[in-house]
């Protein structure tokens, strides 16, 4: 695009004072490499807190994963852009997530795992349950997953079956994505990498990322285009051996190598980072008043979907603990309750 444009491209990056979460330096380096008209915006936790009521008001259904897209879309539109490109789909197609490594490993041990006596398996799972959120998710897979499809399904579950049972006071029964029968049949004989790719495309990308990108970009009157999510491209790639596009040793290797000659030299060795706001830090600081108001006794009493005691326990465990990965579970509850109880603003 930079080579073919008659004027410098406009590029935008959202960063934070919390440097562990910010990619501003890397984005600015890339912008200099291509000579773009680059706009860096540093967002504070207080600014995020001030924007939250408008974000909740913009929702047509409760989603906890779209605040980043909401913010960057607004920044781009304010910068004079009416159409923008997104790299969405690259991770799902070319193996950019840890699930491409972890899912086949877990699935590989399941046949042996199920030969272990039930009492010993449950003892191991209970020990895992006492660990952090990653260990608890593993316990759920070991308890309820029977094959690679069910492991892949549970990679994107926010709450375990047991946690959902407590939150909603429902009878316990393992739940799977409604695409499970379809994907299991369509992917007979497929490689583990292809199976994980298909699950990421069909679930996280289709259910969450594409929808959020469409809703929150259009909320800012920005047309967001996703060139990787291109049917002819995906169908052509699917006919190739999966090891040519997905390698566990190098995230998105095939994608990188196909355009290596036009990329900044430092990009190859730069660690992958997701576009995540510093929620674990902000939720205990600047966002805490919003959260505690949303999860107050009066607020919880206004909704009848979730058990108030369990919700309050989830927040207290995260607020007073050290498991930062637990933030997304609490945040999803906060957004759901704020959505259920919201009073629309004008």
C-alpha positions as CSV (number, residue, x, y, z in Angstrom):
1,X,0.0,0.0,0.0
2,X,2.8,2.4,0.9
3,X,4.5,1.8,-2.5
4,X,1.3,2.3,-4.5
5,X,-0.3,5.2,-2.6
6,X,0.2,8.8,-4.0
7,X,0.2,10.2,-0.5
8,X,1.5,8.8,2.8
9,X,-0.7,6.2,4.4
10,X,-2.3,7.1,7.7
11,X,-1.6,4.6,10.4
12,X,-2.8,4.5,14.0
13,X,-1.6,2.8,17.2
14,X,-3.1,2.8,20.7
15,X,-0.7,2.4,23.5
16,X,-0.4,2.8,27.3
17,X,1.9,4.1,30.0
18,X,2.0,0.5,31.2
19,X,4.9,-0.5,28.9
20,X,4.4,-4.3,29.2
21,X,1.1,-3.8,27.3
22,X,2.1,-1.1,24.9
23,X,3.4,-1.6,21.3
24,X,3.8,2.1,20.5
25,X,7.6,1.9,20.1
26,X,7.4,-1.1,17.7
27,X,4.5,0.5,15.8
28,X,6.4,3.8,15.4
29,X,9.4,1.9,14.1
30,X,7.3,0.1,11.5
31,X,5.7,3.4,10.5
32,X,9.1,5.0,9.9
33,X,10.1,1.9,7.8
34,X,7.1,2.6,5.4
35,X,7.0,6.4,5.7
36,X,3.4,6.5,6.9
37,X,1.6,9.4,8.5
38,X,1.5,7.8,11.9
39,X,-0.6,8.7,14.9
40,X,0.2,7.4,18.3
41,X,-2.3,7.7,21.1
42,X,-1.5,6.9,24.7
43,X,-4.6,5.9,26.7
44,X,-4.7,6.2,30.5
45,X,-6.8,4.1,32.8
46,X,-8.8,7.1,33.8
47,X,-9.6,7.9,30.2
48,X,-10.7,4.3,29.7
49,X,-12.9,4.5,32.8
50,X,-14.5,7.8,31.5
51,X,-15.3,6.1,28.2
52,X,-16.9,2.9,29.6
53,X,-20.5,4.3,30.0
54,X,-20.6,5.2,26.3
55,X,-19.1,1.8,25.4
56,X,-21.7,0.0,27.3
57,X,-24.4,2.2,25.8
58,X,-23.2,1.2,22.3
59,X,-23.7,-2.5,22.9
60,X,-26.5,-4.4,21.2
61,X,-25.4,-7.5,23.0
62,X,-23.0,-7.9,25.9
63,X,-19.4,-8.5,24.8
64,X,-16.3,-8.2,26.9
65,X,-13.7,-8.4,24.1
66,X,-14.5,-5.4,22.0
67,X,-13.4,-2.3,24.0
68,X,-10.0,-2.2,22.2
69,X,-11.7,-2.2,18.8
70,X,-14.1,0.4,19.9
71,X,-11.3,2.7,21.0
72,X,-8.9,2.3,18.1
73,X,-11.8,2.6,15.6
74,X,-12.8,5.9,17.1
75,X,-9.2,7.1,17.1
76,X,-8.8,6.3,13.4
77,X,-12.1,8.0,12.4
78,X,-11.1,11.1,14.3
79,X,-7.9,11.0,12.4
80,X,-9.8,11.5,9.1
81,X,-10.0,7.9,8.0
82,X,-13.2,6.4,6.6
83,X,-11.9,3.0,5.6
84,X,-9.2,0.9,7.2
85,X,-7.5,-2.5,6.9
86,X,-7.3,-5.0,9.8
87,X,-5.0,-8.0,10.1
88,X,-7.8,-10.1,11.6
89,X,-7.6,-13.7,10.5
90,X,-3.8,-14.0,10.3
91,X,-3.5,-15.8,13.6
92,X,-6.4,-18.2,12.8
93,X,-5.1,-19.1,9.3
94,X,-1.4,-19.2,9.9
95,X,-1.1,-20.5,13.4
96,X,-0.5,-17.5,15.6
97,X,-2.2,-18.6,18.8
98,X,-0.8,-20.8,21.7
99,X,-3.7,-23.1,21.0
100,X,-1.9,-24.4,17.9
101,X,0.8,-25.7,20.2
102,X,-1.2,-26.7,23.3
103,X,-4.3,-28.3,21.8
104,X,-2.5,-31.1,19.9
105,X,-0.3,-31.8,23.0
106,X,-3.3,-32.2,25.3
107,X,-5.3,-34.2,22.8
108,X,-2.3,-36.6,22.3
109,X,-2.3,-37.6,26.0
110,X,-6.1,-38.2,26.2
111,X,-6.1,-41.9,25.2
112,X,-3.6,-42.7,27.9
113,X,-5.2,-40.3,30.4
114,X,-8.5,-42.1,30.1
115,X,-6.8,-45.4,31.0
116,X,-5.9,-44.0,34.4
117,X,-8.4,-44.9,37.2
118,X,-11.1,-42.3,37.6
119,X,-10.2,-41.7,41.3
120,X,-6.6,-40.8,40.3
121,X,-7.8,-38.6,37.4
122,X,-10.1,-36.7,39.7
123,X,-7.3,-36.3,42.3
124,X,-5.1,-34.7,39.7
125,X,-7.9,-32.4,38.5
126,X,-8.6,-31.2,42.0
127,X,-5.0,-30.3,42.4
128,X,-5.1,-28.4,39.2
129,X,-8.3,-26.7,40.3
130,X,-6.3,-25.1,43.2
131,X,-3.9,-23.4,40.7
132,X,-4.3,-20.4,38.5
133,X,-6.9,-19.9,35.7
134,X,-4.7,-21.8,33.2
135,X,-4.4,-24.8,35.4
136,X,-8.2,-24.7,36.1
137,X,-8.9,-24.7,32.3
138,X,-6.6,-27.7,31.9
139,X,-8.5,-29.5,34.6
140,X,-11.7,-28.9,32.7
141,X,-10.3,-30.3,29.5
142,X,-9.0,-33.4,31.3
143,X,-12.4,-33.9,32.9
144,X,-14.7,-33.4,30.0
145,X,-12.7,-33.5,26.6
146,X,-12.7,-36.8,24.8
147,X,-10.8,-35.8,21.6
148,X,-9.0,-33.0,19.9
149,X,-12.2,-31.3,18.8
150,X,-13.5,-31.0,22.4
151,X,-10.1,-29.7,23.5
152,X,-10.1,-27.1,20.8
153,X,-13.7,-26.2,21.8
154,X,-12.7,-25.6,25.4
155,X,-9.7,-23.4,24.5
156,X,-12.1,-20.5,24.0
157,X,-14.5,-21.2,26.9
158,X,-14.5,-18.3,29.3
159,X,-16.0,-20.2,32.2
160,X,-15.7,-23.9,33.0
161,X,-18.8,-26.0,33.3
162,X,-18.5,-26.0,37.0
163,X,-18.2,-22.2,37.2
164,X,-21.1,-21.7,34.9
165,X,-23.2,-24.0,37.0
166,X,-22.5,-21.9,40.1
167,X,-23.0,-18.6,38.3
168,X,-26.3,-19.5,36.8
169,X,-27.4,-22.1,39.4
170,X,-28.1,-24.6,36.6
171,X,-27.8,-28.4,36.7
172,X,-24.3,-29.5,35.8
173,X,-23.9,-30.8,32.2
174,X,-20.8,-30.3,30.0
175,X,-21.6,-27.9,27.2
176,X,-20.0,-27.8,23.8
177,X,-20.1,-25.3,20.9
178,X,-23.0,-26.0,18.6
179,X,-20.6,-26.4,15.7
180,X,-19.0,-29.5,17.3
181,X,-20.9,-32.1,15.2
182,X,-20.4,-30.2,12.0
183,X,-16.7,-29.6,12.5
184,X,-16.0,-33.1,13.7
185,X,-17.6,-34.5,10.5
186,X,-16.1,-32.0,8.1
187,X,-12.5,-32.5,9.5
188,X,-12.3,-36.3,9.4
189,X,-8.7,-37.2,8.6
190,X,-7.5,-33.6,8.9
191,X,-4.2,-32.8,10.6
192,X,-4.2,-31.5,14.2
193,X,-3.0,-28.1,12.9
194,X,-5.8,-27.9,10.4
195,X,-8.4,-28.9,13.1
196,X,-7.2,-26.1,15.4
197,X,-7.2,-23.6,12.6
198,X,-10.8,-24.6,11.7
199,X,-11.9,-24.2,15.3
200,X,-10.3,-20.8,15.7
201,X,-11.9,-19.6,12.4
202,X,-15.3,-21.0,13.2
203,X,-15.5,-20.0,16.9
204,X,-13.3,-17.1,18.2
205,X,-12.9,-15.4,14.8
206,X,-16.5,-15.8,13.6
207,X,-18.3,-15.5,16.9
208,X,-16.3,-12.7,18.5
209,X,-13.6,-11.0,16.4
210,X,-15.5,-10.4,13.2
211,X,-18.7,-9.4,14.9
212,X,-16.9,-7.0,17.3
213,X,-14.9,-5.5,14.5
214,X,-18.0,-4.9,12.4
215,X,-20.1,-3.4,15.2
216,X,-17.5,-1.2,16.8
217,X,-15.9,0.1,13.6
218,X,-19.3,1.0,12.3
219,X,-20.1,2.6,15.7
220,X,-17.4,5.1,14.7
221,X,-18.5,5.3,11.1
222,X,-15.4,3.5,10.0
223,X,-15.4,0.8,7.3
224,X,-13.1,-1.9,8.5
225,X,-11.9,-4.4,5.9
226,X,-10.3,-7.8,6.6
227,X,-8.3,-9.0,3.6
228,X,-7.0,-12.2,5.2
229,X,-10.6,-13.3,5.7
230,X,-10.9,-14.0,2.0
231,X,-12.7,-17.1,0.9
232,X,-10.6,-17.9,-2.2
233,X,-7.4,-17.4,-0.2
234,X,-8.6,-19.7,2.6
235,X,-9.9,-22.3,0.2
236,X,-6.6,-22.3,-1.7
237,X,-4.6,-22.5,1.6
238,X,-6.8,-25.4,2.8
239,X,-5.8,-27.5,-0.2
240,X,-2.1,-27.2,0.7
241,X,-0.4,-29.5,3.3
242,X,-1.1,-27.8,6.7
243,X,2.6,-27.9,7.7
244,X,3.3,-25.4,4.9
245,X,1.2,-22.7,6.6
246,X,1.4,-23.6,10.3
247,X,4.5,-24.5,12.3
248,X,4.5,-24.8,16.0
249,X,8.1,-23.6,16.2
250,X,7.5,-20.2,14.5
251,X,4.3,-18.2,14.8
252,X,2.8,-17.4,11.4
253,X,6.0,-18.6,9.7
254,X,4.5,-18.9,6.2
255,X,2.9,-15.5,6.3
256,X,6.1,-13.9,7.5
257,X,8.3,-15.6,4.9
258,X,6.0,-14.7,2.0
259,X,6.6,-11.0,2.6
260,X,9.9,-11.0,4.5
261,X,11.6,-8.9,1.9
262,X,9.3,-5.9,2.5
263,X,9.1,-6.1,6.3
264,X,11.2,-4.3,8.9
265,X,14.2,-6.5,9.7
266,X,13.5,-6.4,13.5
267,X,10.0,-7.9,13.0
268,X,11.2,-11.5,12.8
269,X,12.5,-11.7,16.3
270,X,9.9,-9.5,17.9
271,X,7.7,-11.5,20.4
272,X,4.0,-11.8,19.5
273,X,1.7,-9.6,21.6
274,X,-2.0,-9.5,21.5
275,X,-3.9,-6.2,21.4
276,X,-5.0,-6.2,25.0
277,X,-5.5,-3.2,27.3
278,X,-3.9,-3.3,30.7
279,X,-7.1,-4.7,32.3
280,X,-5.4,-6.6,35.1
281,X,-3.8,-3.3,36.4
282,X,-6.7,-0.9,35.6
283,X,-9.4,-3.2,37.1
284,X,-7.6,-2.9,40.5
285,X,-7.2,0.9,40.1
286,X,-8.9,3.3,37.7
287,X,-11.7,0.9,36.6
288,X,-12.4,-0.3,40.2
289,X,-15.1,2.3,41.0
290,X,-17.0,1.3,37.8
291,X,-16.6,-2.4,38.7
292,X,-17.6,-2.1,42.3
293,X,-20.7,0.0,41.4
294,X,-21.7,-2.6,38.8
295,X,-21.1,-5.4,41.2
296,X,-22.7,-3.7,44.2
297,X,-25.4,-5.5,46.1
298,X,-28.1,-3.2,44.7
299,X,-26.9,-3.7,41.1
300,X,-26.6,-7.4,41.5
301,X,-30.1,-7.5,42.9
302,X,-31.5,-5.8,39.8
303,X,-30.7,-8.8,37.6
304,X,-31.9,-12.3,37.9
305,X,-29.5,-14.2,35.6
306,X,-26.5,-14.7,37.8
307,X,-26.0,-15.7,41.4
308,X,-24.9,-12.5,43.3
309,X,-22.8,-14.4,45.8
310,X,-20.8,-16.2,43.1
311,X,-20.3,-13.1,41.1
312,X,-19.0,-11.2,44.2
313,X,-16.7,-14.1,45.0
314,X,-15.2,-14.0,41.5
315,X,-14.4,-10.3,41.8
316,X,-13.0,-10.6,45.3
317,X,-10.8,-13.5,44.3
318,X,-9.3,-11.5,41.4
319,X,-9.1,-8.2,43.2
320,X,-7.2,-9.6,46.2
321,X,-5.2,-12.3,44.3
322,X,-2.3,-12.5,41.9
323,X,-3.8,-14.5,39.0
324,X,-3.9,-11.7,36.4
325,X,-5.3,-14.1,33.8
326,X,-8.5,-14.2,35.7
327,X,-9.3,-10.6,34.6
328,X,-11.3,-11.7,31.5
329,X,-13.7,-13.8,33.4
330,X,-14.5,-11.0,35.9
331,X,-14.6,-8.4,33.1
332,X,-17.1,-10.5,31.1
333,X,-19.4,-10.6,34.2
334,X,-19.0,-6.9,34.7
335,X,-20.0,-6.0,31.1
336,X,-22.9,-8.5,31.2
337,X,-24.4,-7.0,34.4
338,X,-23.8,-3.4,33.2
339,X,-25.6,-4.3,30.0
340,X,-28.5,-5.9,31.8
341,X,-28.9,-3.0,34.2
342,X,-28.0,-0.1,32.0
343,X,-29.9,3.1,31.7
344,X,-29.4,4.4,28.2
345,X,-27.6,7.8,27.9
346,X,-28.0,10.4,25.2
